[in-house]
Every structure is written in structure tokens, then in C-alpha cells.
Amino acid sequence: MTDAYVVGVDMIKFGRFPEKTVPQIGSEAILMALDDCGLTIHDMQALYCGNLGQASGMVGQRILHEIGQTGIAVVNVANACATGATAFREAWTAVKAGLYDCVLAVGVEQMGKGLLGGAGGGSGISKEGLLGSGTMPAVFAEAGMEHANKYGTTFEQFAKVSVKNHHHSTMNPKAMYQIETPLETVMNSEMISYPNTKLMCSVNVDGSAAAVICSEKKTKELGLMNRAIKVRASILTSDPWQERDLVMPDVNSCTRKAAKEAYEMAGLGAEDIDLVELHDCFATAEILHYDNLGLCEDGGAGRLIDDGDVALGGRIPVNVSGGLLSKGHPLGATGIANIYEVSTHLRGEAGGRQVEGARIGLTHVIGLGSACGIHILEKVS
């Protein structure tokens, strides 16, 4: 099996683009990623497209209508918030297995406003009465309160996550919002579902991100190894059965399983990671995932945020892009946008938010239902 490398990667500035179609938004990121490595659609052997809102709409093929129909294989992927990461993994798998030498992965989403999780999912045991709502703010509020009850995590510590990520976003020109949000502002903003206030919830935006993945042989033939990023690990998990899942979602187990497998595949430990882009769909979620990813001992997450260890310049910077809380969360694009952010740091091209000396980074997304995608990336040169 060959090693696989990201040779081109980019994302559009996240925002709201009601005048554009989903294929148009996706096409922009693909063309940017192709330009990043000096290749064209004619060099691509397959396209893996992640989109949730139009999952039955052949989005990948419609993107090729915009940029060139070359007859290549197209795979359309939908996997909740892990959609983009799943598309990337499918592309990586095809190259790793030797099926193709050069492929594209794209994630794209055009979103409305309002609460996530208010529709879909079918029937089953209702969560009403236990959580009060099946919407995502309530689900992650419950998860945060469970962590608070077990480890003493405070409202202020959860809020500090939002302060940190909004500060990071001021250095990211591709983030939806680039504004400072002082602690008092975060804590006093509209309460959505305790302990998550409005400024502790991710931003619904339109966006796309894309990556070109090549085999080692092809990367060398193209002379692209000097900026190539090696994929050391690519893992996708779902929840193992647990009795609690009958009445409430578990937002931890599939991440812990994925992290264990990713570190084993990469031959690394959490102590080897230089930066992390994780799924901060809510401020409570980021705190939980410090524990889940092994960035600290269980229960140590509050100290990480208090001590500044996860801020730019700290021991293990997390969500230097601004994260979903500020950069935005276009569901199908998020997984590849995280790949873009980490790759940019590993290349030393992140400007004012650069994590100095970064050589290994980790990306993480979770879609309830559940799916967790983790990738470990390594600087080559």
C-alpha cells in the first residue's frame, strides 16, 4: 500500500451566499485547491463529494458541470457533521489502496439559520422530558452538564472556550466572524441551552473546502513533495452499543475509539501532536474533547482552558482557525476545512496565527448518529 499525501488544499471564506448554488460554492474550493498544486480537473481520476443538505442531489456530478466533465468516478457522501471528513477518508482510502494516483475530495454546504437537529432522524424513543429537546444545543448542553457534574467544570470555563476561539478568528481572514468576545460578553449573551449561550454555539454558514490527494509516486513525479502533507492516520468510527444510547446520545465514545485507533495507526501519542482542529459545535463540546482526544487526563480539561494551554502559543493550541464557533460550521465542508487549517500550519503559511514549529496536527469531527472522523497529518519537508 502506498502512502497518500495532500498536495493541494484550500477553502473559501465562509459566509452566506444566497445568490449562489451548492455546486457553484463547491466549485470555488476545488479550483482553489487545484491552483494550490498547479493541477487541473484533467489530472484527477475520481471525485469524492461531501454534502448533507442535498444528499440525494448528485452534488458531485453537478460540480463537474461547472468545472469540467471528464468522465471520472464520482462518489457522493453524507455522514452528518462528519460528511467532509468521510469524503476525504474515502479519497485517501482509494489512493492508499492503489486504485488511483490522484483524486479530489470536496465538502460543501449551504445552510439556513436556526437550530440544528430540529428535523429528521426518524422515529424512535423520544428524548423529550429527559433533555427537553432533541436539538443540538440541548444535546450538547446536557453533555456539558454531565461533565460539570463529574469533574466540576464551570460555566466560566465553558465560556472561556468561546473567548479563545473568537480571539483566534481575528487572525483568520477566512472565518465568518473575526471579532473579540470578552468573557463577560459571552456569559451574558442570550442563553440558548444552559450552559451554552448564543456566543457559545457554532455559526450556520455557507462554505466549501477541497483537497487534492496523491500517491507518493505521483507526488514525486509532479515535483510536489516540498509542500506535501502526509496523511499518517485516517480513522472513521461509529458508536459502540451502550445502554444509555436508548434514551440519550453519547457524544464521547466514538471520539475516544477513533482517537485510540488514530494514534495506533500513526504510531504516535497525544503528546506528539502540535495543534488540533476539533469539533467545537458548542463550547461544551470542545471541553469534552480535550479529555476524549487524550490532550489531558480525564477531568483535566478545565485546567487546560484556565492555564491557556490550548490557546495560540500554549502547549497544544486548539482551533486556531477560530473553530466552528467563529469560523463557521457548514456541515459538509467542516471536515475538509479542518484539513486545510492544519495543512496550512504544517506548511508554515498561517500568517499571524501560525503555530510555530508545527510538524504534526490532528483534525476531528463528530456527527451524531454517530460518526467520528480523525486524521493525523505530518509535515514532510
N, C-alpha and C positions, 0 to 999 in steps of 0.2 A: 504493500500500500504506500502511496506517495504522501508526502507532506503537502498541505494546502496553505496558500498564502493569500492574504488580502493585498491586492496590488493597486486597486483604485477604490476610493470610498469618499462619499460626500453626502450632504443633506441640505435641503433648502432651509431658509429661515422660516421657522414655524410661525403660523399666524392664522388668519381666517380669509379664505379666498372663495367667496360665494360665486364669483364670476367664472370660476374655472371648474372643469370636470375632474373626477378622480384620475382618469388616465393622463390628463394634462399635468396634474400635480406630480404623479409618479414619473412621468417622462422627464421632468426637470431634473430630478435627483439622478436618474440613470445617466443622462447626458453629462451631468457634472462628474459623476464617478468615472465614466469613460474618459472624459477630458483629463481627469486626475492621473490616469495612467497612459494616456496617448493612444487609446484603442477606440474602435468603433463597433457598432452593433454587428458588423460583418465578422468580427473576430469572436463573437460569442456563440457558444454551442447549445446553451439552454438558458431559460429564464425561470426563476422561482419568485413568485409574486405573492406577497402577504397583504391581505386586505380583509377587514371584518364586515364593514357596513354593506358592501356589495359582494358578499362571498359567493353568490351564485351568478355573478355578472361577468365572468370571464375577463377580469380586470387585466390580467397579464397580456392576453391577446389584444385587448383594446389599447394597451400601452404601445404595443408593437405597431398598431395602426398609426400611431403618432410619430414613431422614430424609425420605422423600417421593418417590414415583414420579410424575414429571411427564411422562414420555414422551420425554425428551431423548435425544440420541445419547450412547452410552457406548462408549468405546474402552478396552480393557484392554491394558496394555503390560507386557512382560517383556524386560529387556535387561541381565541380570547386575547388578552393583553400580551401573550407570548407569540402572537402571529408573526411578527417580523423576525424574531429570533428563530422561529421554526423554519421560515423560508430560508434564512441564512444557513441553518443547520442542514437542510435538505440540499442546498447548493454545495456546501462543504462536503457532505457525505458522497455526493456524486463525483466530485473531484478526487476525494480521498480514495474512493474505490477504483479509480482509473477509468470511469465511464466517460468523463470529459476532461479536457485540459483547461478550459476557460469558460466560466459561466457568470451569470448575473444573479444577484439577489436584490429585490426591492421590497420595501414596505411603504404603504401609502394609506392615508385615511383622511376623510373629510367628515368632520363631526359637527353636530349641533351643540346647543347649550343644554344644561340641565344635569340631573343626577344620573350616574351610571348605574346599571343594574335594575332599572325600573321595569324592564320588559324582557321577555324571552326566558329561556331556561326550562320551559315546560312546567308540568305539574309536579307533584311530589309532596313531601311533608312541608307544610308552611312554617316559615320562621317567625311569622307574626306572633306577638305575645312573648317570645323569647328575646328577640333582638329589637322588636318594634318596627323593623323594616328590612327588606331584602336588598335595599340599595347599598352600593359600595361604601358610602360614608359611614353607614351604620355598621356594616360588617367589620370595617377596619377600626371603628371606634370601639366595638366590643373586644377586638383583638388587643387593642392598646390597653383597655381597662384590665384585661386578663393579665397582661404583662405588669401593669401597675400594681395589681393585687399581689402578684407573685414576688416581684422584685422591688417594689416601692418607687417605681418610675413616676415622675411628677408631671403635672400639666406643663410646668415651665420647661422641663427637659424636652417634652414633645415639641413645644413651641420653638425651642432653640434650633430644631432641625430646619424649620421654615426660614428662620432668620439667616442661618448659614447658607441655605441653598439660594435664597433670593440675593444674598450678597454675591455668591459665586456668579449668578446670572448677569450681574452688571459688567462682567468681563467677557461675556459670550454674545457676540453680535447676532448669533442665530437663534437666541432664545426669544420666546414670545414676549416675556416681560423682562426688563432689565432695571429693576428698582430695588432700593433698600427697604426692608420692612423691619423696623426696630421691634424688640421683644414686646414692648407694651402694645404696639400696634397689632401684632399677631394675636396676642392673647385677648385683646379687646375687640377684635373683629367679629362679625356675625357668627354665632355658634351654629354649626351645621349638625353635628352629632358628637357630643362630648366624648373625648377631649379635642376633637378636630374642629377648629374654627374655619371660616371661609379661606383664610390665608394659609391654612394647613392642608388644603385639598388641591389636587392636581388640576391643571388647566386643560379644558377641552379645546383642542385646536385642530387645524388642518396642517398636514405635513407629510413629507416623504424623505426617505433616505435610501441609499443604494450602495452596493459593494460589488466589485469585480474580484472573483476568486479564481486563482490559477494553481496548477500543479507546480511542483518545484522545477521540473524540467522546463515547463513553458515559461515560468517566471525568469529563469536564467536565459532562455532563448531570446526573450523580449528585452533583456537588459534592465529588468525592473527590481532586482533584488535589493538595490540600495535603499528603496523606500518601502519594501515589502514588510508585511506584518504576518508572522507565523501564527497559525491557529493551533495552540498547544492542547486545547481541550474544547470539545463541544458536547454538551450533555442536555438531554431533554427528559424530564420525569413527569409523572402524574402522582396523585396522592395514593399511598397505600391505604387499604381499608382500615378504618378506625370507628369505634362505636360512636364517638362524638359527631362524626360526619352525618349521622342520621338527622341531627337537629341543628347543627351549626357548621359553617365552613371552617376548614383548618387552613390558615394562611402560612403555616410554618413547615409542615412535614416535607412537602415536595421540594422546598428550597434546601432543607438540611440534607435530603437524599441527593439532590443534584450537586450540592457543594462537595460532599464527600466523594462522589464519583468523579467530579471535575478535577479535584486536587489529585486523585489517584491517577487519572488519565495523563495529567500534565507532569506528574512526578514532583509536585510542589506542595507547599503548605500555605495556609493563610498568611504566615509570616513573610512569605516571598512576594506577596502582591504589593505593588507600588501605588495603585489607585483603583477605585471601584466606581462603576456606574450601576447603581441598583434601583430597584423598582419602588420609588418613593411616591406611590399613588396618593398616599396620605402621610402626614408627618409621623403618625404612629407606626406605619409600615416600615419606614426607614430604621427606626429604633429596633423593631423586631428583627430586622435582617442583619443588624450588626451581630447579634447573637447567632442567627441562623447560618451566616456565612463564616463563622468562626473568627470574626475580627476581634472578639473579646471572649472572655469566659461567659457562660450563661449568667445573665443578670448584670453584666458589666457595661451594658450599652449606655446607661445614663451617665456614667463617668466619662465615656468616650466623648459624648457631646459636651459635657461640662468642661472637660480639660482641653477641648479644641483639637483632639487627636484626629478627627475626621474632617477638619477644615483644611483649606489650601494652606500648605506649609506645615501641617500636622503629620503625625506618624503614618496615617493611612487615609489620604484625602478621599472623600466620598461625594459623588455628584458635583464635581467641579463645573460641570456644564450648567448648573442651576437645577438639574433634575427635572422630574415631571412637575414639581411644584411651581417651577418658574419657566423653564424651557418650554414645557407643554407636553401633553400626552396624546398624540394622535395614535390610537390603539395599534393599528397595523404597522406603523412606522417605528415605534419606540425601540424595539429590539435592535434594529439596524442603526438607528440614531445613536444608541449606546456604543455600538461597534465603532462608529465614526468618531465619537468623542475620545474613546480610549486610544484608537489608532493615531489620532492627531497628537496626543500627548507622547505616545511612543516614538513618533516621528520628530518630536521636538518642535511642533508647529502650532502650539496652542496659545501663543502670544502671552498676554498678561495673566492668564490663568494656568500657565504651564506648570505641571508638576515636575520639578527639576529632577533629572536623572532617572526618569521613569523608564523601566525596561519591561515590566510585566504588569498587565492590567486585567481586571475581571469585569465582565458585564453580566447583569442578572435581570430577568423579568419573570413575573408570575401572572398567569391568568387563572382566575378562579374557575374551578370546574373539574379538575385543576391541571395546569401545565406550568412547569418551571423550566426556563432555558438559561443555562450558564455557559459562557465562553471565556476561556483564558487565552489572552493574546500576548505575544512576545515580540519585542524589537529584534530585528535580525542583525543589522549592521551597527 
